[in-house]
Amino acid sequence: MTPFRKSAVRLTPAAARRQGDATRLAMLVLGREAAISFMNAPNDKLGGRPIDLVIESEEGRALVEGALAEIQYPEAVPVKE
């Protein structure tokens, strides 16, 4: 039996809630596999991995939710000329 990693950082309740909420939203918008990729891949537009951003702060959560809204509702995003 493999022991659990002892060096794993425990999330605060607020960080865990942000992570869960953002991940659920990503899964609704993108589907399971695409959501896992989106949340874990570096995103230049966001300035980091979405999962790290949502864990870090409410501001990060807002950035990630905004990016998901742009994916879900591209017609609502102003066109840059």
N, C-alpha and C positions, 0 to 999 in steps of 0.2 A: 504494500500500500504506500502510495506517495504522499508524504506530508504536505500540508498547505504551505505556501510560501509565507515565511514569517516577515519578509521585508515589504510586503504589500502595504500600501498606504490606505488607510481607512478613510472613506469620504465622510464629510459632515452630513447630517441629515438633509440640510438645504442643498448641498452639492449632489447628493444621491437623488433627490427629488428632481432637480434640474436635469440631471443625466437621464433619468427614466422618462420624464415628460418629453424631452427633446428627441429621444430615441423612438418613443412611441409615435410622435408626430412624423418623424422621418420615415418610419415604416408605413404609416398611412399614406403619405405622399408618394413614396418611391417604391414601396414593396420591401420585403425583408432583406434580400441580398443586396440590392442597390443601397438601401439605408445603411447597412453595415459598412459597405464601401465608402459611402459619403461621410459617415460619422468618423471613420478611422483614417481617411486619406488626408494628407496635407492639402489645404485649400488656400491658394495664393490670394484670392479675393477677400477671404475672411482673415487671413494672416495667421493661420495655424490649422491644426486638426479640429474640426467641429466638436468632437467629444471633449477635447481639452478645454476649449473655450466655454462650453456650457458648464463644465465642472468648476472652472475658475471663478465665474461671476454671472450675475444677472445680465450684465451688459453683453457678455459672450453669448448667453442664451438668446437674447434679443437679436443679435447678429445672425445666429444660426437659424432661428425661426424666420427671420426676414429672408434669408437665402432660400429656405424651403418654400416660403410664400411666393417668391419669384419663380421658382420651379413649377409650383402648382398653378399659379395664375400669371403666366408670362404677359398676357394682354394688359395687366394692371401696371406693368413696369414702364415708366416713361422711356420713349425711344431717344437715344442720344444721336444727335446729328453732327 
